[in-house]
Amino acid sequence: MITELHVKAGDVIAKREESGQWSVRKVLLVDDWPDSSQAAHCRFYDKVATRPTLADVRKLGVRVGHAPIDAASYRTGWELIGNEPVARDEFEGFIVYLKLTDFPRYLEFTGQDPDKVVEAANAHYQRALVLDDQKKRASAIDEYGKAVELFPLFYEALDNRGLLYMELARWREALGDFEASLQVEPNGFHAYFSRAECLLRLGEFSQAEKLFSDGMVKFPEQAALLTKFRDYARNKNKNF
């Protein structure tokens, strides 16, 4: 009879692969979801030739600091090696994940005061605005970056840094900022338009054309401008 494994925080588990090597993981914590499923936040270790002990696992290199995995996938085929408390430094990858995907929980998990974090981020943003006005682009980019590092949801800082990257013809970096901004504020027209313009500058004409075209529906008040750039991108794509 096969016994199902229901993982919990601190569990160290292993599975023998078809190659003969053993995959090893440690469960950092388990999240329960409304649909009754669970996400196991795991740390991946280097594979080993034989079934490891807890002592062996402590000596292994870390392949992936954090990955969220469906806990149900561990129910069969995996063996429990043992359980030991998760050290604070083992949460580093999970903390980065939270910062990018669930900022309120990140602040709570790391014990930070939200107001102080926002205040510090805004101070960098204000310094960046001054430097931007002074045409000190490199310094302004640095300050906008510090604001975003503290507060990844600061889409205004992302937009402004993206515009500075565009001024410097650093199109790929600008594109990354506008895409990040739109993840936070999907209805930001300037980020949307600038993203499409970056693709145009990068020679990715078909993608740019699609964005300009889709934007005509998403931002009907800007239809004239978007139509002009859509047609330009379409012509460039035909002649490419």
N, C-alpha and C positions, 0 to 999 in steps of 0.2 A: 504494500500500500504506500503510495507516494504522499509524503507529508508536505503540505504547502508552507512556504516560508513567508511570514509576515514581518517585514523589516521594521525596525525602529531606530531612533537616534543612537549612534554609537556602535551599531552592528557592523562588523567586518565580515564581508561575504566573498566567496570565491566560486568560480565555475571553470570546469575543465573544458577547453575548446577542442574542436576536431583536430587541431594541429598538435594536441597533446599539452600545450601550455595552459597555464591557469591565469584567468583574468581575476583581478582583485580590486575590490571597492570598499569604501567605508561610507556609511550613511551618516550624514551630518545632522539632518533633521527631516521630519516627514510632515508635509502639509496636507490637511484634509480639505477637499473641495466640495461644494454644494451638491454635486452629482454623485457623491459617495466615493469618488475615485481619490487616489492619493498621489502626491508627487514626492519622490524621494530625492533629496538634494545630496548628491554623492561626490566623493573624491576618488579619482581613478589612479591606480598605481601601476608601475611597470609589471609586465607579465613575468611569470616565473615558471620553471620547469616542473616543479613538484608542488603538491598541496602545501600551502604555507601555514605557519603558526602565527599567532599574534606577534611574537617576537620577531619573526621574519618580516612581517608587514611593516614594522617600525623602521626597518632598515631599507625599505624599498624607495625608489625614486617616485616622485609624483608626476604622472603624465598629464592629468587634467585636474586643476584645483577645484572646479565645481561644474556640475551638470545636473539639471533637473530631469529625472527619469520617472516614467510611470512605475509606481511601486509594484503594481500587479505583474510587471515583467520579471520580477525577482522571485515569484512564488514557486516556480518549478525550475529545476536545473541548477540552481544556486545553493551553495552550502554555507551554513553559518560557521565561521571560524571562531568567533567570540565577540565580546562586546566590551568597549572601554570608553570612558568619557571623551567627548570631543574637545580638544584643546582650542583655546581662543585663536591661535594663529592658523588653525585648520579651516576657519571660517573666512579667510581672506577672499577666496574666489567667490564665495556666496555673498559677501558684502558688496563686492563689485557688481555682481548680478543684481542685487537689490537696488543699488544706486541707479542703475540704468533702467530697471523695470518697475520698481515700486519704491519711489523716493520716500514717501511717508514712513513706510516700514523700515527703510534703511536708516532714517533718522532715529526711529524708536529703537531699532536693534543696536545701533552704535551709541545710543544715549546722548544724542546731540539736541540742543535747543533749536527748533525750527526757526524761530525769530532771529536768533543770532546768526544762523547760517545764511538766511536771506539778507540780513543786514550786511554781513561781510561780503557776500556776492555783489550786492548793489554798490558797495563802496568801490569795488574793482570796476564795475560797470561805469560808474560816474567818472572815475579816473580815465577810463578808456575813451569816453566821450570827449573829454578835454584834449587828450592826446590825438584823437581822431581829427578834431577841429584844427589842431596845430600841424596836421599832416605828418605826424610821427607814426607812420603806419605800423612799423615793427613793434613799437612799444604798445600801441593801442591793441594790436592783435594779441599780444601777451596778456594784457589786462582783461580783455574779453575772455581769453582762455581761462584765466584764473576764476572769473565769475562763473563760467560754465562748469569748471571742475568742482566748484563748491555746490552749484545748483544746476544740475543737468537739464532742468525744465525751463531754464532762462532763455526762451526762444528769441527774445529781442537781442540778447548778446550774440547768439548764434547767427542771427540775420546780419547784424552789423559786422561781425567778423567775416562772414561770407562775402559781404560787399567789399571789404578791404582786400580779401583774397582776389576778388575779381579785378580790382584796380591794379593788382600786381600780376594779373594774368595767371594766377594759380587756380586754374579752373577746377581741377579735381578736388582740391581742398575746399573750395567754395561750394562745390556740389555736395560734398559730405555735410557741410554745415546746414545747407538749405534742406537737405533730406532729414537731418536730425530735427530741425525746426518744425518741419511739417508733421513729424511724428507727435510733437507736443501740441501744435496748433495747426490742424489740417486745413483750416480756412484762411490761412495767411496768404494773401494774394502776392505780396512782394517776394516771399520765399518761393512760392509756386512758380511765378514768372521767372525769377532768377535761376531757379533750378533748370527750367527749360532752356534758358539762355546759355547756361554753362554747357549743357549737352550740345547745343548748337555750336558753341566755340570749340568743343572737343571733337567736332566732326561726326557726332552721333545724331545724324539728321533725322532718321526715321523716329527715334525716340523723342526727339525735340518736337517734331511735327505732331506726334500723338498727344504730347502734353499740352501744346498750344491748342490743339483741337478740342481735347477734353476740357480745357480751361474755359472754352467758350460756353460750355454748359454749366460748369461750376461757378463761373464768375460772369454772368451775362452782361453786367454793367461794363465789363472790360472787353466786350466782344470785338470791337473795332481794332483795338491794339493787338489782341490775340490773333485775329484773322490775318492781319498784316504779317505777323511773325510766322504764323502757320504756313502761309503761302511762300514766304521766303525759305523756310526750312524744306518745304515740299520741292521747290525748284532746285535747291542745293542737293537734295537727295536724288533727284532725277539726273542731274549732271555729274554726280559723284562717280 
